[in-house]
Amino acid sequence: MKLFKFVKSKNKALLLCNALFFFAVSLSAQIPNGYYDNAFNKKERVLKTALYNIIKDHSVKSYDFLYTIYETSDVTADGKVWDMYSSCTWTPGLKKCGNYKNVCDCYNREHSIPQSWFNEQSPMVSDAFHLYPTDGKVNGQRSNYPFGECSDGASLGGKALGKLGKSTFAGYTGTVFEPIDEYKGDFARTYFYFATRYENIMTSIKGESFNKTVYPAFPDWTTKLFLKWHRQDPVSQKEIDRNNAVYAHQHNRNPYIDYPQLAEYVWGDSITYVFDPNNVPNEIEAIEPDFAPVAYTFSGALYLEKLPENAIIRIYNLVGQKLHQAQSDTGSYLCSLPERNQLYIIQIQNKQGHIITIKLINN
């Protein structure tokens, strides 16, 4: 079934999307020229290995040096340390953890992939791409539990962010730590990075989030969980800034931040296609499709119809950065697209959470 088409005109009033692509200029990754060339025109496990060869030989820094990296990689607009486990504020370099009792006592260096899973070995133990500054108390409560979803989990209370409880995500029933929605995509892309950068240890790594294979590296439940988080929480300016800041020290990058669609080519809906950032497959990819929207482009505008009830519309650029989000309760949606002859990714989600993605050129 053809679910999109192009028409020259549409007799509708054009609704300009305020702030459409407002972030388009600032959301720019500083990718070195030619950095990913050896990954082009490869797919699935071969693509993952190509990415491994690109990012594997990073400059290893000491565990103590992480606090120095955090001064540029994890700071808020007002210069405070950015903590994804609590709403506490930290002055860089102060209140580093020694002993602690309560949330907000101090911050330390959280291994989002627990170091017990790789026996505290270098270079994993000090790789800033998976070590984040976090509240000491919440870090301790997270312990070495895998990330997951626990709808009935217990909130950690106060200024702590996240909850702990029995997994309610299909495929795993153990105890998990669930971060807040704002950071789920960050952690998913962190795990994609780790499984790629450390492809050489994947057959021996411990932990419920991995399955001791080079590819896919994750058990089925983890793959589905992290792809879900990756899709629902797209790359933010915070991650782009962090990617650039860590690169300045380690001289490698997280490819799943630079090109978010890579996750689909390695593990997701595009594994049958070779990766070429300039030629994304122009088709509809569906997750549990139970609706069939229609998309038109005309005269620099996008028109959607046959939308489900309470549809959420998200618009992304070629590298997967979210440029606009809106909701439609009318079954249709009209909005301007400023750049002609550019490929856009339109994601439509119904109230059950099912998603259809439409990729099309703005003619």
N, C-alpha and C positions, 0 to 999 in steps of 0.2 A: 504494500500500500504506500502510495506517495503522500507524505504528510506535510510537505511544504511545496510552495510554488511561487513564481515571481509574476507580478503584474505591473503594468505601467502606471496605473492610477487607481485610486480608491476614494470614493466620494464620502470621506469622513473628515471631521474636523481634526486637525493635527494637534495633539497634546504634547507640548514640550516637556520633557522630563527634567525638572529642576535638578541641577547638579549632576546630570548624566555625565559620566566620565569625569566627575570632579577630581577623582584621584588619579586619573590617567597619567598626568605629568609626574606626580610625586611617586607613584608606584612604579619605580624603574630600578631594576636590578642592574648592578654594575658588573656584567659578565665580561670577562676578558675576551677579546676577539679570538675566535677559533677554539675557545676552551672546550666546547662540546662536539667539535667536528667529528671525532672518532666514534660518536654514538649515533650519528645520523644514519638512516637507512638500515637500522637494525631493529629487532623486535624481541619481545618476551625475555627469555633467560639470556640470550646473546646480548641484548640491549643492557640488561642489568650488569653483566660482566664487563661490557664496554665502559659503563659508568664507573664501575669499580676500578678499572685501570686508569681512569682519568683522575679520580679523587683519592686514590689509596696512599700516595706518598706525601702526606702532609707534614708540615713542620711540627714536631711534637714539642709541646710545652709542658712545664712541670705542673703538678697539681696545685701548688701554691700560686702559680702565675694566673690561675683562673680568676682570682679576685681582680687582677689588673685588666684582664679581658672584659670582665663584667662592667668596668667603668665606661666602656663604649658600646658594648654589645647588649646590655640589659639595663638601660636607663630610660626613665619616663621623661616627658617634656619638661618637667620641673627639676630634672637632675637626680631623681631618687632611683634606687635599685628597683627593678621591675620584678615582682614576685608573683608567680602564677599559682602558688599554693596558699596565699593569704592576701588580704587587703592591707597588710601592714606596710609602712613606708620605711625605707632604709637610706641612710646617707652612705654613698660608696666608701668602702674601706672601714666603716665603723660598725660596731655590733656584729662582728664576725663571731660565729658560734664557737664556744667552748662548752661550758655547761649551760643548760637551759631547763626551764620548768614549764613555762607557759608560751602560748602563741604570742608573737611579737617580741620575745626576749632577744632574738638574734637571727641572723640568716647564715646559711651555709651553702655547700655545693652539692646539689642533688643529682645523683646518677639516675636519669629517667629510665635507663636500662641498668638495673641493679648490678653493682660491681661483683656481687657474689656469683652472678650468672657467668662471668668470664674470669673468675678467680683473681680479680684485682690486677689483671695484667695490663702492661703498657702495649700500645698507645691508647687503648680503650679507656683506661682509668682517668685520663686527663683530657679527653677529647671534648672541647667546649661545645660541639654541636649537640651533644646529648647530656651535658651537665649544665643545669640551670641554677641561678641563685634562688633559694627558697627558704621559707621559715623553718627553723630547726625543729620545732615541735611537730609541725604537720609532716615534715620530711620523715621524722621518726615514726609517726603514725602510719604513713604510707608504707613504710618498711620496704620489703622486697616483693610486695604483692603486684601482680600484673595490672596494667590499665584495663578497664572494662566498664560495663554499665551495671548499675545495681539500683534499680528503681525503688527498692525498699531499703536501700542502704542508709546508714546513720550519718547525718551531717556532723562534721567535726566541730561545729559551733563557733560562735564569736566571729573573729576576723579570719578564721580558717576558710579556705575555699576547697570544695570537693567533698566527697563522702566515701565511706568504706562499707562494704557489705557483700553479701552473696551475689554472684553474677546472675543477672537476669537476661543476658544476651545469649541467644541460642548457640550451643556448642561447648559451653564451659559453665561449670557450676561452682567453682571455687570462689574464694574471697578475692575481691578486686577493689582497686581504687579508681573512682570516677572523678576526673577533673571537671571543672565547670565548662559549659558549652563554648565559651569564648576561646578556650585554649585547646579544645579537643583536636582540631586540625593541626595545631602546632606539634602536639605530641605524636600524632599519626605520621606526619612528615619526618619527625625525628626518628621514628622506628624505621621508616622507609630508608632514610639515610644510613642508619646503623646496619641494616640488613644488606645494604649495598657496599658501603665502605669496608665492612668487615666480612665480606663474602668468604674470605679465607678461613674464618673460624666458625662458620655457621654449622658445620657438621659436629662440632663439639660444644657449642654454647648451651648453657642450661636455661631454665625459665620456661614458664608455660606459654609465653608469647611467641616462642620459636619452636621449630619442629626438627632441628638437626639436619636440615637439607640446605644445599647451596641455593637451590631454587625449588619452591617459592620462598623458602626460609621461614615462612609462617604457617601454622596450622590454618585450616579453613576458617575457623571462627575469628581468628585474629585478622586475617586478610579482609574478611567482610566488615569487621568492626572498624578497622583503620580506613578502609575505603569510604565507609559511611561518614566517618568523622572528617576525612579529607574533603569530601564533596559538600558537606553541610557547613563547614567552617573554612572558607577559602583563605588563601595566603593574604596576610595583612601587611601593612607597612612595618609593623613591629618585626615581623619575620624577615622582611627584606633588609631592613637596617641591620638586624642581627647577623644575617648571612654575610653581608658586606664587612661588618666589623670583625667577625671571626676569621673571614678570609684574609684580612689584613695581618693577622697573627699566624694562622695555620697554613695559609696559602692553598686551601682547598675549599670547596663549596658544597652546599646541599642542593643537588640538582632538582629535587622535588619542590624547592622554593623558586628556583630560577625558571623551571618549566613544570608547573603543577600537573600538566597533562601527562607527564612521564609516568605517574602512578598508574594511569589507565593503560598505558602501553606495556608496562611491566607486569601488572597484576589485574587490571580491570577490564573495561569493555573494549579496549582497543588492542588487545594482545595479538590479534591476527594481522595487524598493520605494522609496517615499519615506521619508525619515528622520523618525522621530518617536520620541524616546527613551522615551515613555510607551506606545508601541504597537508592540512588536517583532513581526515576522511569526512567528506560532506554527506553525512547521513544522520539518521536519528538513532540514538542509543537509548534503550529503555531499561529501567529497573522496575520489575513488577508492573508493567504497563496496564492500566485499566482505563485509560482515556486517550484520546487522539486529537491533540490540538493542531491547528493549521497556522502556518506562519507565512507572511508575505513581506517582501521588501519593495518599496517604491519611492522614488524621488527622495532618497535619504531618510526614509522612515521605516519603522517596523510595525506591522499590524498582526496581532494574534487574535484568533477566534476559536470557538469551540473549547474554551478553557473550562476546567473543572470548577466546582464551587470553591470559593475562597482560595483561588490559585495564588501562589507566590511565584513571581517572575524574577529571575536573576539574570543579569547580562554580564558576560565575561569577555575579555579580550583573548587574543590568540594564545598567550602564555598562561591563561587561567586566572588572571587577576579579576576580582569582582569589581565591576564598574558601576552597577546600578541594581537596586532591588525595589520591588513594588508589589502590591497586592491588588488583585482584581476580584470584585464580587459580581461583575456584570456578564462574565462569559467572554469578554473581549478586552483588548488592550492596544493602545496606539501610542507610539513614542518615537522621538527623533533619533537617528543614528548619524553622528557628525562626520564620520570618515567613510568615503565611498571606496568601493573595491577592497574592502577589508573584511576578513572573516570574523564573525562574532559567534559566540556560544551562548545560546539561550536555554536556560534551565527552568522548567516549569514543574512545580511541586503541588500535589493536591493535599487535601486536609488529612489524608491518611499517611502522608509522608512519602508516597510513591513519586518517582521523579522521571521525567522524560527530558532528554537533552536534544536540542535542535542546533545543528551547525550550519550556518549559511553565510553567503557573501552579501554584503550590502551594495547592491548595484546602483 
